């Protein structure tokens, strides 16, 4: 009996795969490989005999074409990709998924922490799933639909294709990466070894969305070095890095922030402060859809660094800025088919597709600049990276349908049907 996409998803979210910012290892947490190893076993059990995980925790496998050799040559190799890690910002340990059957409408109060409420007023999409089943965590952790829903959908689509050999398809490659959430998902991804002509990450949001544009993204780290002495004898000697760090953050109070921006607006987002009197670091995300906006925001951080340094000459303030990924639309526009066929697949699944921007990023953004055009297909979840994350079961089922149709479309177009 075939396993449902929900069955797979409920198994995967119970495995703690939280990644960690700032780690000097890859993957950033060894526990991510727990799910990767399981996926190798499950892919092999489905008949993808070359399924393997490399030393970096990257999983790759092949579903061979069921076309004739001559036909196979005409159909591009398509890759389907997901990531095993969950956000470093909210615990992914001991996830207890809750299936809310036959949702009656209204708010969802999460049973493990009644202060965590998915309010219909803030989540109007709930109204579209009255009478359907919705999955959440119990409110004490995130759920992990980002991207364990995508992984479950890929595996379920593969199983469907295997069980339905009458559905003609070319060669499919499957890949699962660690550390997407830390911006390092493709750091050890071998595009040449993967061997796909085009690919899709199944890592998007609401049902029906195809994402073809991301932020440009960079991360900045302020490092404030002070002087620590006994506070009882500190006058004229102590230089408090914590106070200086708060001065840096205060300078950002009128700049665009995630909580004040939407749509195509960029932002500066200080999101981690750690340290003590002697040394304190501040991590800041830089996001903008335009490269000129990125340069402006980087310049703004340098100005802040210089201004605060002038006020605190006894301290040393460093600033490092590192690019994370670029807006993938520049590359995707080079071959419109890769997005057009995804939109057609959504339509065939009975949904009106929505071409969407990503106020974030995916592995696909980097892969586009590594030579593999990779837009993002919806996985169905909402409120990612939070304890109020939720996903309709119907959205996962439609994602599976979309993937099956997508494979068929590439076959039909390749054979001129």
Buried (B, 14 or more C-beta within 10 A) or exposed (E): EEEBBBEBBBBBBBBBBBBBBEBEEBBBBEBBBBBBEBBBEBBBEBEBEEBEBEEBBBBBBBBBBBBEEEBBEBBBBBBBBBBBBBBBBBBBEEBBBBEBEEBEEEEBBBBBBEEBBBEBEEBEBBEEBEEBBBBBBBBBBBBBBBBBBBBBBBBBBBBBBBEEEEBBBBBBBBBBBBBBBBBBBBBBBBBEEBBBBBBBBBBBBBBBBBBBBBBBBBBBBBBBBBBBBEEEEBEEEBBBBBBBBBBBBEBBEEBBEBEEBEEEBBBBBBEBBEBEBBBBBBBBBBBBBEEEBBEEBBEBBEEBBEEBBEEBEEBBBEBEBEEBBBBBBEBBEEEEBBBEBBBBBBEBBEBEBBBBBBBBBBBBBBBBBBEBBBBBBBBBBBBBBBBBBBBBBBBBBBBBBBBBBBBBBBBBBBBEE
